[in-house]
Amino acid sequence: MAHHRSTDRGASMRGRGVSRGLVGALLTVVLVAAVVVVWFQLGDRIDRQGEQAAGNCVEGRTTVPIIADPDVADALSTIAAEYSETGPVVRDHCVVVEVRPGDAKVTLDGLAGAWDPAALGARPAAWVPQSSIWAADLVSARPDIVDGTPSSLVSSPVVLATAPELAEAFDGELDWQQLPTLQQRDASLGAFGLGSWGSIRLAMPIGAQSDATALAAQAVAMQVTRTMGPLTEQDADSPRVASSIEAMSSGAPQSPDGTPVGAARLMADASDPADATIHAVAITEQSLYQLTRDDTTPRLAEVIPGGPTPIADYPIVRLTGDGVAAEQTDAVAEFFAFASQPEHLATLTALGFRGDAPMPEKTATVTFPLTENPMPIPETAATVTINRLVYGPDSGPVTAG
């Protein structure tokens, strides 16, 4: 009986065996799954290798030179160092942004003519002058090397620096268009109760970083021509504009160093403001802030004449053409996008510039009031015309031959 049961059990087990077809199917599924896994792993590996190659800068290191106005150059260099710490890679190039200060007239002449690396350093991929008066001159002379329309990095309104006593006498009643008359007439400040002071003695500096002089002239031109929109070439060419600027410039007292800051410092140090050789000078608010930020008792005052307020706009002039590689062009765009973020722009606004970041606390002299009526940027040809009236007919760039 026991032997019979054993035989029956073996037969039963053989009857329940797994079919070869099912085993083959299972093996096929496993094989396909393995192939798919390997395929995706290979794809991920290729992607990682591509990213690693880019991260390792397969095209090498690229320096991106930028020339900036001395007012912003140091702060912009600090932001450039922060940008470099992010390890930027552009078109498979490791990017290093180098910012250096440069005189606007020298830079303009070099860009509009033949750039001399031995004398001027590496040709820049971007330029940030104090205001659009320089961008207009470059666009007029060499539109082919300017990439797009310049945009403002930061800004600073142009104001008049005066003695506090004179600002109090003006009491908000001074207008830009009054400046030519107040400059030319003897004892003209008598209209404001200060006849013993003589005329306004408005300095018209045309040395380094004197953009405020030309911008103030633009404001006067807008007022005397009663222009409602941007100043046009026809407006700037009018005899009344030329005579107004001549009236301000003729006999204007000289700044000790040819700059607005030098003129303002002379007023601040005067023992008797009524007898000072200079009573007023157009200056950027930021420069006035830097000059007087530590004053607890005001030595100077910030006067904002009536009418549209001219603005020093620190334009980002992106350059193109020979000497500017594609990766430098892209890096310039990426860097200034980085610099314009509020946490980085704060490095500049802390110095008294205006922008989308916190401003410093007001001081005894500069209160950073809201600019209610900013002057629109004139047409390019109008700006160039005003520049020639202020700086002279030979002040333009050397045109390319």
SULQUI-V604467 format. One record per pair of residues at least 12 apart in sequence whose C-alpha atoms are under 6 Angstrom apart, sorted by the first residue. I is the first residue (numbers start at 1). J is the second residue. D is the distance in whole Angstrom. If there is no record, write none. Layout:
# SULQUI-V604467
i:j:d
I:J:D
I:J:D
This chain:
# SULQUI-V604467
i:j:d
54:92:5
57:92:5
57:93:5
57:94:5
58:92:6
59:92:5
59:93:5
60:93:5
61:93:5
61:94:5
62:94:6
62:95:5
63:95:6
63:96:5
63:97:6
64:97:5
64:98:6
64:328:6
65:98:5
65:124:5
65:125:6
66:99:5
66:124:5
66:125:6
66:126:5
66:127:6
67:99:6
67:100:5
67:101:6
67:102:6
67:127:5
68:101:5
68:102:6
68:127:6
68:128:4
68:129:6
69:101:6
69:102:6
69:129:5
69:130:6
70:101:5
73:101:5
75:348:6
77:99:5
80:97:6
84:96:6
90:327:6
91:327:6
109:397:5
109:398:5
112:142:6
112:399:6
112:400:6
113:398:6
113:399:5
113:400:5
125:319:5
125:324:6
126:317:6
126:318:4
126:319:5
127:317:5
128:314:6
128:315:6
128:316:5
129:314:6
130:314:5
131:312:5
131:313:5
131:314:5
136:380:5
137:384:6
141:399:6
145:319:6
145:320:5
145:321:5
146:319:5
146:320:6
147:318:5
147:319:5
147:320:6
150:315:6
150:316:5
150:317:5
151:315:5
151:316:5
152:313:5
152:314:6
152:315:4
152:316:6
153:314:6
153:315:6
154:314:6
154:354:6
154:355:5
155:312:6
155:313:4
155:353:6
155:354:5
156:284:6
156:285:6
156:286:6
156:311:6
156:312:5
156:353:6
156:354:6
157:284:6
157:285:6
157:311:4
158:283:6
158:284:4
158:285:6
158:310:6
158:311:6
159:282:6
159:283:6
159:303:6
159:304:5
160:281:5
160:282:5
160:302:6
160:303:5
161:280:6
161:281:5
161:301:6
161:302:5
162:279:6
162:280:5
162:300:6
162:301:5
163:300:5
163:301:6
164:300:5
164:301:5
169:192:6
174:305:5
175:305:5
175:306:4
176:220:5
176:305:6
177:220:5
177:223:6
177:224:6
180:244:6
180:247:5
180:248:5
182:199:6
182:200:6
183:199:6
183:200:5
183:248:6
186:198:6
186:199:5
187:199:5
197:274:5
200:279:6
201:278:5
201:279:5
202:280:5
202:281:5
203:252:5
203:253:5
203:281:5
205:258:5
205:259:5
205:260:6
207:258:4
207:259:5
210:259:6
212:282:6
212:283:5
213:282:6
215:310:6
221:241:5
230:376:5
230:378:5
231:378:5
232:379:5
232:382:5
233:381:5
233:382:4
236:382:5
260:283:6
268:299:5
268:300:6
286:352:5
286:353:6
289:366:6
298:364:5
298:365:6
301:365:5
308:373:5
308:374:5
308:375:5
309:374:5
309:375:5
310:375:5
342:356:6
342:357:5
